[in-house]
Amino acid sequence: MLFTEHPFLDRFEAAARAGFRAVEFQFPYDHRATDIKARLDVHGLKLVLHNLPAGNWTAGERGIACHPARMAEFREGVQLALEYAAVLGTPRLNALAGIQPADVSDQTARATLLANLKFAADKLAERGIQLLMEPINTFDIPGFFVNRTPQALSIIRDVHAMGSRNLFLQYDIYHAQRMEGELAATLQAAMPHIAHIQVADNPGRNEPGTGEINYPYLFAWLDRVGYTGHIGCEYKPQDAAPGGTLAGLGWLAAPGGTQ
């Protein structure tokens, strides 16, 4: 979502020049894994995360893991993601639950999601890769099936009870603020299950410091509660013009910012 004035493969150089040592992206599947790996290597970057295939993104699909009619497609996507991860060295993959189909009950959608997550968690565990799931707010994506932290934690507990403990929470502070607030308390309570955190401010989903979220406090709070993982910048630069990503990176050097 950053450096979008550049073609995808050129964004790695832009990120490295800006001082980033690690990157994430949503989907690699429009490019050869070897081409992405070459960019990571030449610019000394570590890949932290990408998503499993999520259906037809350009048509508005946002994941298929809760779609009972597409379980075979989901599982084929797990295999494709693992092939990319083997080349890219990806340590964790995120599964998007998707928008609940209109003709599918809550019970059926949940049962489908549990079965798919159990399958993916087991397959990823064989490769030493963590599986993540992410609640997403229903203002930006109406009908998204997993949209609150307690719901996600309940699903994680159920998958653990099914015999696979390789499922973790991807906590996006922007989505959580829109759906539930209470960010510090929720982060602390969920911390044993959190494997990755993403940031954007609200309103606007722009960089930290542009909205209502007290990011200096939250970054200090994450240090206090012992979070040691990466924080992904999944925001839209407030300045949408070329160079806007760089123009908006001042928050990293501000008091309470993070490197």
PASEBA-1860 file (N, C-alpha, C; in nm, 3 decimals):
! residues 259
1> MLFTEHPF> 0.081/-0.121/0.000/0.000/0.000/0.000/0.085/0.127/0.000 ~ 0.215/0.113/0.019/0.306/0.227/0.015/0.383/0.228/-0.118 ~ 0.437/0.343/-0.152/0.520/0.360/-0.273/0.445/0.316/-0.400 ~ 0.316/0.345/-0.404/0.235/0.296/-0.516/0.259/0.373/-0.646 ~ 0.340/0.480/-0.640/0.376/0.547/-0.766/0.473/0.462/-0.847 ~ 0.529/0.356/-0.786/0.622/0.267/-0.854/0.553/0.136/-0.891 ~ 0.593/0.071/-1.000/0.548/-0.065/-1.025/0.585/-0.155/-0.907 ~ 0.510/-0.261/-0.889/0.527/-0.345/-0.771/0.672/-0.385/-0.746
9> LDRFEAAA> 0.739/-0.436/-0.847/0.875/-0.486/-0.826/0.976/-0.375/-0.796 ~ 0.942/-0.252/-0.828/1.031/-0.140/-0.798/1.009/-0.083/-0.658 ~ 0.904/-0.125/-0.591/0.875/-0.071/-0.458/0.976/-0.121/-0.354 ~ 1.039/-0.235/-0.381/1.136/-0.287/-0.285/1.255/-0.192/-0.272 ~ 1.302/-0.141/-0.383/1.412/-0.045/-0.379/1.370/0.082/-0.306 ~ 1.248/0.128/-0.333/1.199/0.249/-0.266/1.190/0.229/-0.116 ~ 1.145/0.112/-0.074/1.135/0.083/0.069/1.273/0.080/0.134 ~ 1.368/0.015/0.068/1.503/0.007/0.123/1.566/0.146/0.133
17> RAGFRAVE> 1.547/0.229/0.032/1.603/0.364/0.035/1.542/0.447/0.147 ~ 1.418/0.416/0.182/1.351/0.490/0.289/1.392/0.440/0.428 ~ 1.470/0.333/0.433/1.520/0.284/0.561/1.454/0.159/0.613 ~ 1.358/0.105/0.540/1.293/-0.018/0.585/1.388/-0.136/0.568 ~ 1.385/-0.226/0.665/1.466/-0.348/0.659/1.380/-0.472/0.635 ~ 1.249/-0.455/0.646/1.156/-0.566/0.624/1.033/-0.511/0.554 ~ 0.966/-0.596/0.478/0.848/-0.555/0.403/0.741/-0.663/0.411 ~ 0.620/-0.622/0.379/0.510/-0.716/0.359/0.430/-0.665/0.238
25> FQFPYDHR> 0.351/-0.753/0.181/0.259/-0.712/0.076/0.139/-0.806/0.080 ~ 0.034/-0.768/0.010/-0.087/-0.849/0.017/-0.073/-0.978/-0.063 ~ -0.039/-0.965/-0.192/-0.039/-1.083/-0.279/0.081/-1.080/-0.373 ~ 0.150/-1.191/-0.389/0.263/-1.198/-0.482/0.229/-1.265/-0.615 ~ 0.106/-1.311/-0.633/0.079/-1.414/-0.732/0.077/-1.365/-0.877 ~ 0.081/-1.234/-0.897/0.090/-1.181/-1.034/0.235/-1.176/-1.083 ~ 0.329/-1.217/-0.999/0.471/-1.211/-1.034/0.536/-1.345/-1.002 ~ 0.646/-1.375/-1.070/0.719/-1.496/-1.040/0.789/-1.482/-0.905
33> ATDIKARL> 0.785/-1.588/-0.827/0.847/-1.584/-0.696/0.996/-1.551/-0.706 ~ 1.061/-1.603/-0.808/1.205/-1.578/-0.823/1.234/-1.432/-0.852 ~ 1.144/-1.362/-0.921/1.165/-1.219/-0.948/1.152/-1.138/-0.819 ~ 1.055/-1.174/-0.736/1.040/-1.103/-0.608/1.159/-1.132/-0.518 ~ 1.202/-1.258/-0.515/1.316/-1.294/-0.431/1.440/-1.216/-0.471 ~ 1.459/-1.197/-0.600/1.576/-1.121/-0.645/1.572/-0.978/-0.593 ~ 1.456/-0.916/-0.592/1.445/-0.780/-0.541/1.469/-0.775/-0.390 ~ 1.416/-0.872/-0.319/1.441/-0.877/-0.175/1.591/-0.888/-0.147
41> DVHGLKLV> 1.657/-0.977/-0.221/1.799/-1.003/-0.194/1.887/-0.883/-0.229 ~ 1.863/-0.823/-0.345/1.951/-0.716/-0.389/1.938/-0.593/-0.299 ~ 1.822/-0.578/-0.234/1.802/-0.461/-0.148/1.811/-0.496/0.001 ~ 1.851/-0.618/0.032/1.874/-0.656/0.170/1.750/-0.652/0.257 ~ 1.636/-0.694/0.201/1.510/-0.688/0.272/1.462/-0.826/0.315 ~ 1.395/-0.830/0.427/1.330/-0.951/0.476/1.181/-0.942/0.448 ~ 1.123/-1.048/0.395/0.979/-1.053/0.375/0.914/-1.110/0.501 ~ 0.818/-1.038/0.556/0.757/-1.074/0.683/0.626/-1.150/0.666
49> LHNLPAGN> 0.551/-1.116/0.561/0.413/-1.164/0.552/0.357/-1.144/0.412 ~ 0.274/-1.237/0.368/0.179/-1.210/0.260/0.056/-1.296/0.282 ~ -0.048/-1.271/0.201/-0.175/-1.339/0.218/-0.183/-1.467/0.134 ~ -0.267/-1.558/0.178/-0.310/-1.667/0.092/-0.392/-1.608/-0.023 ~ -0.404/-1.679/-0.136/-0.494/-1.632/-0.240/-0.633/-1.606/-0.183 ~ -0.698/-1.501/-0.233/-0.823/-1.455/-0.171/-0.937/-1.442/-0.270 ~ -0.940/-1.527/-0.372/-1.045/-1.518/-0.472/-1.017/-1.409/-0.573 ~ -1.121/-1.359/-0.636/-1.108/-1.257/-0.741/-1.110/-1.118/-0.676
57> WTAGERGI> -0.992/-1.067/-0.643/-0.981/-0.940/-0.571/-1.036/-0.824/-0.652 ~ -1.006/-0.820/-0.781/-1.051/-0.708/-0.864/-1.202/-0.706/-0.879 ~ -1.267/-0.822/-0.860/-1.413/-0.828/-0.866/-1.479/-0.801/-0.732 ~ -1.398/-0.772/-0.631/-1.453/-0.738/-0.501/-1.449/-0.848/-0.396 ~ -1.399/-0.965/-0.434/-1.387/-1.072/-0.334/-1.273/-1.039/-0.237 ~ -1.293/-1.076/-0.112/-1.195/-1.044/-0.008/-1.163/-1.167/0.078 ~ -1.142/-1.278/0.009/-1.116/-1.404/0.076/-1.229/-1.501/0.051 ~ -1.197/-1.630/0.062/-1.299/-1.733/0.036/-1.300/-1.840/0.144
65> ACHPARMA> -1.233/-1.817/0.256/-1.217/-1.922/0.356/-1.348/-1.959/0.425 ~ -1.450/-1.873/0.419/-1.580/-1.907/0.479/-1.682/-1.950/0.375 ~ -1.639/-1.973/0.252/-1.730/-2.010/0.143/-1.735/-2.162/0.127 ~ -1.844/-2.226/0.166/-1.848/-2.373/0.160/-1.836/-2.431/0.020 ~ -1.878/-2.356/-0.082/-1.871/-2.408/-0.219/-1.732/-2.398/-0.279 ~ -1.637/-2.336/-0.206/-1.505/-2.311/-0.265/-1.391/-2.366/-0.179 ~ -1.421/-2.471/-0.105/-1.319/-2.529/-0.018/-1.203/-2.587/-0.099 ~ -1.231/-2.649/-0.212/-1.125/-2.705/-0.295/-1.035/-2.592/-0.347
73> EFREGVQL> -1.095/-2.480/-0.387/-1.017/-2.366/-0.436/-0.930/-2.308/-0.324 ~ -0.986/-2.299/-0.204/-0.908/-2.250/-0.091/-0.786/-2.339/-0.069 ~ -0.805/-2.468/-0.072/-0.695/-2.560/-0.043/-0.591/-2.560/-0.154 ~ -0.633/-2.541/-0.277/-0.536/-2.522/-0.385/-0.455/-2.395/-0.361 ~ -0.521/-2.293/-0.309/-0.452/-2.168/-0.279/-0.348/-2.183/-0.170 ~ -0.376/-2.269/-0.073/-0.277/-2.296/0.031/-0.150/-2.353/-0.030 ~ -0.167/-2.445/-0.123/-0.051/-2.506/-0.188/0.028/-2.402/-0.268 ~ -0.043/-2.315/-0.341/0.024/-2.211/-0.418/0.100/-2.117/-0.325
81> ALEYAAVL> 0.038/-2.078/-0.215/0.105/-1.988/-0.121/0.230/-2.052/-0.063 ~ 0.224/-2.180/-0.036/0.341/-2.251/0.017/0.454/-2.257/-0.085 ~ 0.419/-2.270/-0.213/0.522/-2.271/-0.317/0.593/-2.136/-0.321 ~ 0.518/-2.027/-0.309/0.580/-1.894/-0.305/0.661/-1.877/-0.178 ~ 0.606/-1.921/-0.065/0.676/-1.905/0.062/0.808/-1.979/0.064 ~ 0.815/-2.093/-0.004/0.939/-2.169/-0.008/1.050/-2.091/-0.077 ~ 1.014/-2.015/-0.179/1.113/-1.934/-0.251/1.144/-1.805/-0.176 ~ 1.042/-1.743/-0.121/1.056/-1.610/-0.062/1.099/-1.613/0.084
89> GTPRLNAL> 1.091/-1.730/0.146/1.126/-1.739/0.288/1.022/-1.674/0.378 ~ 0.897/-1.675/0.336/0.790/-1.611/0.413/0.764/-1.687/0.542 ~ 0.774/-1.621/0.658/0.755/-1.693/0.785/0.611/-1.706/0.831 ~ 0.521/-1.624/0.772/0.381/-1.631/0.813/0.292/-1.591/0.695 ~ 0.175/-1.654/0.689/0.078/-1.628/0.584/-0.056/-1.596/0.648 ~ -0.127/-1.499/0.590/-0.256/-1.455/0.644/-0.369/-1.510/0.560 ~ -0.469/-1.569/0.627/-0.588/-1.620/0.560/-0.704/-1.524/0.581 ~ -0.759/-1.471/0.473/-0.874/-1.382/0.482/-1.002/-1.464/0.480
97> AGIQPADV> -1.084/-1.445/0.583/-1.208/-1.524/0.594/-1.301/-1.498/0.478 ~ -1.311/-1.373/0.437/-1.396/-1.338/0.324/-1.532/-1.283/0.367 ~ -1.607/-1.238/0.268/-1.743/-1.187/0.287/-1.838/-1.306/0.291 ~ -1.921/-1.310/0.391/-2.014/-1.421/0.407/-2.114/-1.423/0.291 ~ -2.124/-1.535/0.217/-2.223/-1.543/0.109/-2.365/-1.526/0.162 ~ -2.449/-1.461/0.085/-2.584/-1.429/0.130/-2.667/-1.553/0.160 ~ -2.638/-1.664/0.091/-2.719/-1.785/0.108/-2.657/-1.884/0.205 ~ -2.557/-1.840/0.282/-2.487/-1.929/0.376/-2.512/-1.879/0.517
105> SDQTARAT> -2.556/-1.969/0.604/-2.585/-1.933/0.743/-2.456/-1.906/0.820 ~ -2.470/-1.835/0.933/-2.355/-1.810/1.020/-2.290/-1.942/1.062 ~ -2.372/-2.039/1.097/-2.320/-2.167/1.144/-2.240/-2.237/1.036 ~ -2.291/-2.238/0.913/-2.221/-2.305/0.803/-2.093/-2.230/0.767 ~ -2.101/-2.097/0.764/-1.980/-2.018/0.732/-1.872/-2.043/0.836 ~ -1.910/-2.050/0.962/-1.811/-2.072/1.067/-1.751/-2.212/1.059 ~ -1.835/-2.311/1.035/-1.785/-2.447/1.024/-1.689/-2.461/0.906 ~ -1.722/-2.395/0.795/-1.634/-2.397/0.678/-1.501/-2.331/0.708
113> LLANLKFA> -1.509/-2.216/0.773/-1.386/-2.144/0.808/-1.298/-2.227/0.899 ~ -1.357/-2.289/1.000/-1.280/-2.373/1.092/-1.210/-2.487/1.018 ~ -1.282/-2.553/0.928/-1.223/-2.664/0.855/-1.109/-2.617/0.766 ~ -1.127/-2.505/0.700/-1.022/-2.453/0.612/-0.901/-2.406/0.692 ~ -0.924/-2.339/0.803/-0.812/-2.293/0.885/-0.736/-2.411/0.945 ~ -0.807/-2.513/0.986/-0.740/-2.633/1.039/-0.652/-2.696/0.930 ~ -0.706/-2.707/0.809/-0.629/-2.762/0.698/-0.504/-2.678/0.672 ~ -0.522/-2.547/0.661/-0.410/-2.460/0.630/-0.308/-2.459/0.743
121> ADKLAERG> -0.354/-2.453/0.867/-0.263/-2.450/0.981/-0.175/-2.574/0.983 ~ -0.234/-2.690/0.954/-0.157/-2.815/0.953/-0.054/-2.815/0.840 ~ -0.096/-2.771/0.721/-0.004/-2.770/0.607/0.111/-2.673/0.630 ~ 0.081/-2.556/0.685/0.187/-2.458/0.710/0.281/-2.505/0.821 ~ 0.225/-2.574/0.920/0.309/-2.621/1.030/0.415/-2.718/0.980 ~ 0.384/-2.794/0.877/0.481/-2.887/0.821/0.602/-2.815/0.765 ~ 0.585/-2.687/0.727/0.694/-2.607/0.671/0.750/-2.506/0.771 ~ 0.701/-2.509/0.895/0.747/-2.414/0.994/0.698/-2.272/0.970
129> IQLLMEPI> 0.580/-2.258/0.909/0.522/-2.128/0.876/0.398/-2.106/0.962 ~ 0.383/-1.986/1.017/0.267/-1.954/1.097/0.149/-1.916/1.007 ~ 0.029/-1.960/1.046/-0.094/-1.917/0.982/-0.158/-1.809/1.068 ~ -0.197/-1.699/1.003/-0.263/-1.588/1.072/-0.404/-1.571/1.019 ~ -0.490/-1.512/1.100/-0.622/-1.466/1.055/-0.644/-1.326/1.109 ~ -0.724/-1.248/1.036/-0.735/-1.104/1.064/-0.880/-1.058/1.067 ~ -0.926/-1.001/1.177/-1.057/-0.934/1.175/-1.049/-0.805/1.093 ~ -1.150/-0.782/1.010/-1.155/-0.664/0.923/-1.289/-0.593/0.944
137> NTFDIPGF> -1.285/-0.461/0.951/-1.406/-0.387/0.985/-1.510/-0.393/0.873 ~ -1.635/-0.388/0.914/-1.745/-0.402/0.819/-1.793/-0.269/0.764 ~ -1.725/-0.160/0.799/-1.751/-0.032/0.732/-1.680/-0.030/0.597 ~ -1.555/-0.076/0.596/-1.478/-0.081/0.472/-1.517/-0.201/0.386 ~ -1.544/-0.314/0.451/-1.582/-0.435/0.378/-1.709/-0.491/0.439 ~ -1.825/-0.442/0.396/-1.951/-0.491/0.452/-1.964/-0.643/0.436 ~ -2.007/-0.707/0.542/-2.029/-0.851/0.537/-1.908/-0.936/0.564 ~ -1.793/-0.873/0.593/-1.674/-0.955/0.620/-1.702/-1.039/0.744
145> FVNRTPQA> -1.673/-1.169/0.732/-1.724/-1.263/0.833/-1.656/-1.250/0.968 ~ -1.526/-1.229/0.970/-1.453/-1.215/1.097/-1.419/-1.067/1.114 ~ -1.484/-1.002/1.209/-1.472/-0.856/1.216/-1.442/-0.800/1.354 ~ -1.429/-0.884/1.456/-1.397/-0.838/1.590/-1.295/-0.931/1.655 ~ -1.215/-0.876/1.744/-1.111/-0.955/1.809/-1.167/-1.072/1.890 ~ -1.270/-1.055/1.973/-1.321/-1.171/2.047/-1.368/-1.284/1.956 ~ -1.429/-1.249/1.843/-1.472/-1.352/1.748/-1.352/-1.427/1.693 ~ -1.246/-1.354/1.657/-1.127/-1.419/1.603/-1.062/-1.509/1.708
153> LSIIRDVH> -1.056/-1.463/1.832/-0.995/-1.544/1.938/-1.076/-1.670/1.963 ~ -1.207/-1.661/1.952/-1.292/-1.779/1.967/-1.263/-1.881/1.857 ~ -1.246/-1.833/1.735/-1.213/-1.922/1.622/-1.076/-1.986/1.643 ~ -0.980/-1.906/1.688/-0.846/-1.959/1.714/-0.853/-2.070/1.820 ~ -0.928/-2.046/1.928/-0.941/-2.148/2.033/-1.004/-2.275/1.978 ~ -1.103/-2.262/1.891/-1.168/-2.380/1.835/-1.074/-2.458/1.744 ~ -0.994/-2.388/1.664/-0.897/-2.458/1.579/-0.792/-2.528/1.665 ~ -0.750/-2.464/1.772/-0.658/-2.528/1.865/-0.720/-2.656/1.922
161> AMGSRNLF> -0.848/-2.647/1.956/-0.917/-2.763/2.013/-0.930/-2.876/1.911 ~ -0.926/-2.841/1.782/-0.932/-2.943/1.676/-0.797/-3.010/1.655 ~ -0.696/-2.966/1.728/-0.567/-3.033/1.723/-0.457/-2.958/1.652 ~ -0.484/-2.836/1.606/-0.381/-2.756/1.540/-0.362/-2.625/1.614 ~ -0.245/-2.604/1.671/-0.217/-2.482/1.746/-0.141/-2.380/1.661 ~ -0.133/-2.404/1.530/-0.057/-2.316/1.441/-0.149/-2.211/1.377 ~ -0.230/-2.145/1.459/-0.315/-2.037/1.411/-0.302/-1.921/1.508 ~ -0.275/-1.801/1.453/-0.247/-1.684/1.534/-0.328/-1.565/1.483
169> LQYDIYHA> -0.327/-1.459/1.561/-0.404/-1.339/1.530/-0.316/-1.235/1.461 ~ -0.366/-1.182/1.352/-0.308/-1.062/1.292/-0.395/-0.945/1.337 ~ -0.338/-0.857/1.419/-0.415/-0.749/1.481/-0.387/-0.620/1.406 ~ -0.487/-0.573/1.334/-0.477/-0.447/1.261/-0.542/-0.339/1.346 ~ -0.463/-0.244/1.394/-0.512/-0.143/1.487/-0.622/-0.058/1.423 ~ -0.611/-0.029/1.295/-0.713/0.050/1.228/-0.848/-0.023/1.228 ~ -0.848/-0.149/1.187/-0.974/-0.224/1.185/-1.032/-0.237/1.325 ~ -0.945/-0.261/1.425/-0.993/-0.275/1.562/-1.052/-0.145/1.615
177> QRMEGELA> -0.991/-0.034/1.581/-1.045/0.095/1.626/-1.184/0.119/1.569 ~ -1.205/0.083/1.445/-1.334/0.108/1.382/-1.443/0.019/1.440 ~ -1.407/-0.103/1.481/-1.508/-0.198/1.526/-1.528/-0.200/1.677 ~ -1.422/-0.171/1.756/-1.435/-0.196/1.898/-1.362/-0.098/1.989 ~ -1.260/-0.030/1.943/-1.185/0.059/2.030/-1.117/-0.018/2.143 ~ -1.098/0.049/2.258/-1.033/-0.017/2.373/-0.903/-0.084/2.330 ~ -0.821/-0.010/2.253/-0.708/-0.071/2.186/-0.604/-0.125/2.282 ~ -0.565/-0.048/2.381/-0.459/-0.093/2.471/-0.502/-0.218/2.547
185> ATLQAAMP> -0.621/-0.215/2.602/-0.668/-0.331/2.679/-0.685/-0.453/2.590 ~ -0.737/-0.432/2.468/-0.758/-0.544/2.378/-0.626/-0.603/2.332 ~ -0.530/-0.517/2.302/-0.397/-0.566/2.264/-0.335/-0.649/2.375 ~ -0.345/-0.601/2.497/-0.285/-0.674/2.608/-0.353/-0.809/2.628 ~ -0.485/-0.811/2.622/-0.558/-0.936/2.643/-0.530/-1.038/2.533 ~ -0.513/-0.989/2.410/-0.494/-1.079/2.296/-0.348/-1.112/2.271 ~ -0.256/-1.048/2.343/-0.114/-1.059/2.313/-0.062/-1.203/2.303 ~ -0.108/-1.297/2.386/-0.056/-1.434/2.372/-0.084/-1.496/2.235
193> HIAHIQVA> -0.183/-1.442/2.164/-0.221/-1.500/2.034/-0.176/-1.415/1.915 ~ -0.121/-1.295/1.940/-0.087/-1.203/1.831/0.050/-1.238/1.774 ~ 0.056/-1.256/1.643/0.183/-1.284/1.575/0.225/-1.171/1.482 ~ 0.135/-1.076/1.457/0.169/-0.965/1.367/0.072/-0.851/1.393 ~ 0.122/-0.728/1.382/0.041/-0.608/1.402/0.055/-0.518/1.281 ~ -0.056/-0.455/1.243/-0.055/-0.357/1.134/-0.114/-0.226/1.184 ~ -0.072/-0.116/1.120/-0.116/0.016/1.164/-0.170/0.099/1.050 ~ -0.265/0.183/1.085/-0.316/0.295/1.005/-0.398/0.378/1.101
201> DNPGRNEP> -0.412/0.506/1.072/-0.490/0.592/1.161/-0.635/0.597/1.113 ~ -0.718/0.652/1.198/-0.861/0.662/1.170/-0.909/0.803/1.210 ~ -0.990/0.870/1.126/-1.045/0.823/0.998/-0.945/0.837/0.883 ~ -0.976/0.772/0.773/-0.901/0.787/0.650/-0.806/0.675/0.616 ~ -0.769/0.593/0.715/-0.672/0.486/0.696/-0.538/0.540/0.643 ~ -0.500/0.656/0.695/-0.373/0.716/0.657/-0.266/0.686/0.762 ~ -0.148/0.747/0.748/-0.036/0.716/0.835/-0.064/0.759/0.980 ~ 0.001/0.692/1.076/-0.012/0.734/1.216/0.017/0.883/1.233
209> GTGEINYP> -0.062/0.946/1.319/-0.047/1.089/1.343/-0.142/1.175/1.264 ~ -0.222/1.114/1.176/-0.315/1.191/1.095/-0.458/1.184/1.146 ~ -0.482/1.107/1.251/-0.618/1.087/1.298/-0.628/1.081/1.449 ~ -0.725/1.005/1.496/-0.763/1.007/1.637/-0.685/0.909/1.725 ~ -0.612/0.816/1.667/-0.545/0.713/1.747/-0.416/0.769/1.806 ~ -0.395/0.746/1.935/-0.276/0.796/2.004/-0.164/0.694/1.985 ~ -0.099/0.701/1.870/0.004/0.602/1.838/0.127/0.610/1.927 ~ 0.178/0.728/1.965/0.291/0.727/2.058/0.262/0.647/2.185
217> YLFAWLDR> 0.141/0.662/2.237/0.103/0.585/2.356/0.098/0.436/2.325 ~ 0.037/0.399/2.211/0.023/0.257/2.179/0.158/0.190/2.152 ~ 0.249/0.260/2.085/0.380/0.200/2.061/0.453/0.176/2.193 ~ 0.445/0.272/2.284/0.506/0.253/2.416/0.436/0.140/2.492 ~ 0.306/0.131/2.475/0.229/0.025/2.539/0.271/-0.113/2.487 ~ 0.290/-0.125/2.359/0.333/-0.253/2.302/0.468/-0.295/2.357 ~ 0.558/-0.199/2.379/0.685/-0.231/2.444/0.662/-0.283/2.586 ~ 0.571/-0.217/2.658/0.547/-0.256/2.797/0.486/-0.394/2.809
225> VGYTGHIG> 0.398/-0.430/2.716/0.333/-0.562/2.726/0.412/-0.670/2.655 ~ 0.529/-0.635/2.599/0.621/-0.737/2.553/0.609/-0.779/2.408 ~ 0.548/-0.696/2.322/0.541/-0.732/2.181/0.677/-0.712/2.115 ~ 0.726/-0.814/2.048/0.858/-0.808/1.985/0.853/-0.834/1.836 ~ 0.734/-0.847/1.780/0.722/-0.877/1.637/0.729/-0.754/1.549 ~ 0.703/-0.774/1.421/0.702/-0.664/1.326/0.570/-0.588/1.333 ~ 0.575/-0.464/1.287/0.456/-0.380/1.272/0.449/-0.338/1.126 ~ 0.343/-0.379/1.059/0.327/-0.350/0.917/0.256/-0.219/0.893
233> CEYKPQDA> 0.307/-0.141/0.798/0.248/-0.011/0.763/0.142/-0.032/0.656 ~ 0.025/-0.076/0.697/-0.081/-0.102/0.599/-0.176/0.018/0.596 ~ -0.124/0.127/0.544/-0.204/0.248/0.536/-0.188/0.312/0.398 ~ -0.279/0.404/0.369/-0.274/0.483/0.247/-0.211/0.618/0.281 ~ -0.099/0.654/0.222/-0.040/0.785/0.252/-0.141/0.897/0.231 ~ -0.147/0.989/0.326/-0.242/1.099/0.315/-0.215/1.182/0.189 ~ -0.088/1.197/0.155/-0.049/1.263/0.031/-0.045/1.156/-0.077 ~ -0.144/1.157/-0.164/-0.155/1.053/-0.265/-0.069/1.079/-0.388
241> APGGTLAG> -0.001/1.191/-0.393/0.082/1.223/-0.508/0.211/1.142/-0.504 ~ 0.280/1.129/-0.618/0.412/1.064/-0.615/0.502/1.126/-0.509 ~ 0.568/1.041/-0.432/0.649/1.090/-0.321/0.574/1.104/-0.191 ~ 0.444/1.077/-0.194/0.363/1.093/-0.073/0.399/0.998/0.038 ~ 0.444/0.877/0.003/0.485/0.783/0.107/0.601/0.839/0.187 ~ 0.704/0.888/0.117/0.819/0.946/0.186/0.779/1.069/0.266 ~ 0.692/1.150/0.210/0.650/1.273/0.279/0.578/1.242/0.409 ~ 0.516/1.125/0.417/0.439/1.089/0.535/0.511/1.003/0.636
249> LGWLAAPG> 0.640/0.981/0.620/0.713/0.893/0.711/0.770/0.964/0.834 ~ 0.737/1.090/0.851/0.787/1.162/0.967/0.744/1.103/1.099 ~ 0.631/1.032/1.100/0.583/0.973/1.225/0.682/0.871/1.283 ~ 0.766/0.812/1.197/0.863/0.714/1.246/0.967/0.778/1.338 ~ 1.000/0.903/1.313/1.101/0.972/1.392/1.043/1.054/1.506 ~ 0.908/1.060/1.512/0.845/1.139/1.617/0.858/1.069/1.752 ~ 0.843/1.141/1.863/0.846/1.076/1.994/0.743/0.964/2.002 ~ 0.788/0.846/2.041/0.698/0.731/2.046/0.690/0.656/1.917
257> GTQ> 0.757/0.704/1.811/0.758/0.633/1.685/0.840/0.505/1.695 ~ 0.848/0.433/1.586/0.914/0.303/1.590/1.001/0.284/1.468 ~ 1.108/0.211/1.479/1.190/0.170/1.367/1.182/0.020/1.346
END
